[in-house]
């Protein structure tokens, strides 16, 4: 069982990339804004919300996307502690959407939620053709260092065993950040082993 979103390319790049940003502070702490940019562009491409992106939807290019990140920065700007709470993301992205005359409901599933519940919500979102923003804060597993104190998207799910009910049928998610998609064991990603938790955002169009 596997489901992946039909995600977009910007030139040869899979989705946007924080390293492109014109502002050095965005390169360091613009992950929430990039996550929102990629979400908005996806909504424009696949859900008819074309008012969200001023650039060419037929062939998104890097220059237009960079101007988009500058626009989104006004709503989700880098700050000293980062955008370290899902509520900040929801507030900023909601303001952007309202200014564009669009409404997208966002519900927070906190990082303290049960792993099984998070798995079900992620599957539901992907099946509805919606990306899933996720915030991971500190993590005890060195293998997860690329996701520490970071916003990114989940754009697919699968089970790594033939029998999804078997113990070896582990739930995996496809992460997308810095234009790179990877399959990651969700149990390892979600259970950070640290007290400070992030969470996921559930979109409803």
Secondary structure, 3 states (H helix, E strand, C coil): CEEECCCCEECCEECCCHHHCCCHHHHHHCHHHHHHHHHHHHHHHHCCCHHHCCCCCCCCCHHHHHHHHHHHHCCCCCCCCCCCCHHHHHHHHHHHHHHCCCCCEEEEEECCCCHHHHHHHHHHHHHCCCCEEEEECCCCCHHHHHHCCEEEEEEEEEECCCCCCCCCCCEEEEEEECCEEEEEEHHHHHCCCCCCCCEEEEEEC
